[in-house]
Amino acid sequence: MAKTRDSILASAASIPAPSGPAVIAACNSETTLYFQQSAQFAQLRNGALQTLDWIVDGEVLSMVSMPSGIKFAVKRETGVWITALDGSNPRLPPSGRSGFAAAGCGRICDGE
C-alpha cells in the first residue's frame, strides 16, 4: 500500500484518491485512510475507496487499527492525545514513547 500524489497503490492497482498527504492504518485485510487536505476518512474495500462520515477533534497525526477499533493520535491545543473515534479513553501518551510507532501502523505518506 502506498499513497502517491493523487492515487492509492494497492495490490498492483492504482485507485484514484484525493490529492496530498494521507495517514494510513493498514492491518490485515482492512485499510483506513485519512486525507489531510480534505480532512476526509475512507476505507479501502474491494478495490475502491469508500468515504466515511467520521469527525475527529484535532489534527490527525497517526492511526492504528486495533480489535477494539481505530485509535488516533491527534494534536490539540493541550498537546498530543490518543483517542478513539467516539472520543473515549482520551489520554496523553507516556512521555517519550508512542505505542503507535511500536505497532508499525499509521504513517503519514507525503504523496510525493
SEKOL-363627 format. One record per residue (C-alpha): residue in three letters; x, y, z. Coordinates in steps of 0.02 Angstrom, whole numbers, plus 50000, padded with zeros to 5 digits. Last residue first. Example, Ala and Ser with C-alpha at 12.3 -4.5 7.8 and 13.67 -1.06 7.14 Angstrom:
SER506844994750357;ALA506154977550390;
REM end
This chain:
GLU502695062749827;GLY501065059249919;ASP501755063750090;CYS501315047350173;ILE500975049250358;ARG501145032750449;GLY499795022950538;CYS500415005750582;GLY502114999950644;ALA501444994750815;ALA502965002250902;ALA502665019050820;PHE500845018550876;GLY501305014151055;SER502225030651066;ARG503555034451195;GLY504485049951257;SER503245053851396;PRO501835041251400;PRO500465045751276;LEU499175058551334;ARG497465051551359;PRO495725051351286;ASN494875034851328;SER493285037551231;GLY493095050951098;ASP491925040150994;LEU493265038150861;ALA494545032650991;THR495875043451074;ILE497735046251092;TRP498155064351131;VAL499525076351077;GLY499535092751173;THR498305104851253;GLU497945114551093;ARG497575098051006;LYS498635086050904;VAL497835069250873;ALA498495051450889;PHE497035040650835;LYS496345023650881;ILE495325013250759;GLY494264999150830;SER494264987250979;PRO495244974150881;MET496524987750842;SER496874997950685;VAL498145011750716;MET498075029950666;SER499315044350660;LEU499425063350662;VAL497585068050648;GLU497415086650689;GLY496075089050822;ASP494315083150861;VAL493965068150749;ILE492475067650632;TRP492005051950538;ASP490725050950399;LEU491695037950299;THR492115038150115;GLN492255021650021;LEU493835019549919;ALA493805005549792;GLY494744989149765;ASN493524978249860;ARG493554989750011;LEU494845003250050;GLN494155013650192;ALA493965032550191;PHE494185047450308;GLN494125065350245;ALA495025080650315;SER495155087050135;GLN497005091450144;GLN497395077850271;PHE496675062650183;TYR496385049750320;LEU496485031550266;THR495845015250337;THR496424998450270;GLU495644982050322;SER496284964950264;ASN497594962650400;CYS498134979650466;ALA498354995350363;ALA498165012050453;ILE498615025650329;VAL498815044450358;ALA498715053550193;PRO499645067750108;GLY499025076849953;SER497735074049819;PRO496125064549850;ALA496145046649786;PRO496025037149620;ILE496485018649640;SER498035011749554;ALA498064992749559;ALA499544980849587;SER498794975149753;ALA498654992949818;LEU499325009449750;ILE498255023849812;SER498055039049700;ASP498265057849681;ARG500055062349733;THR500515044449776;LYS499955034549927;ALA500655017049952;MET500005000050000;
REM end
